[in-house]
Amino acid sequence: DAKTTQPNSMESNEEEPVHLPCNHSTISGTDYIHWYRQLPSQGPEYVIHGLTSNVNNRMASLAIAEDRKSSTLILHRATLRDAAVYYCIDIIQGAQKLVFGQGTRLTINP
Amino acid sequence: KAGVTQTPRYLIKTRGQQVTLSCSPISGHRSVSWYQQTPGQGLQFLFEYFSETQRNKGNFPGRFSGRQFSNSRSEMNVSTLELGDSALYLCASSLIQTSGGLAQYFGPGTRLLVL
């Protein structure tokens, strides 16, 4: 399984953009980059995924470097509800399991 | 649509006992996965079922087992409980993706305490 590297923690302020980085040093050509998050006292939830192009959805944007060795999850306007542990995960196409790392604990200050 | 439901939500057992946890996936989802979450090891994949067949298995001892029924509901069983089995057990369901993405939907989990 491909291994990703993320900062242990990050802090930001409410209503400001947040850029969460991830390094994908062992990613292969068929791995899709995924982001999940886990809010306090809840199970993880899917946020976004992409292969090579940048992606947007109602929750966030995903920026993928040209060499795919790094990606950034962008929360455009953080709210207190975005405080969570964020995980980036590389998943081979067709795989049906998630291999979680330690993730980044995001704190949002009011 | 109703989300993934897990029962029971909390459970206390003693060492040596066995336990069965239940998971009902989102309607229409045929893949069900189980994960264990502990403070020390984080989130770890246990196994995945599709159409009543186990397709993937994580690195856990044989005391951990599961099954899936024809209605996609799933159960996991842990026999001969050990103190280290105390954890949050999470179930997730998903559609089989053809676009390359894996969007798994997680339930609230069952918190198991082994005394």
Interface residues (C-beta under 8 A of the other chain):
Chain A: Y32 H34 Q42 G43 P44 E45 Y46 H49 L51 Y87 I91 Q93 G94 A95 Q96 K97 L98 V99 F100 G101 Q102 G103
Chain B: V4 S31 S33 Y35 G42 L43 Q44 F45 E48 F50 R55 N56 G58 L90 A92 S94 I96 Q97 G100 G101 L102 A103 Q104 Y105 F106 G107 P108 G109
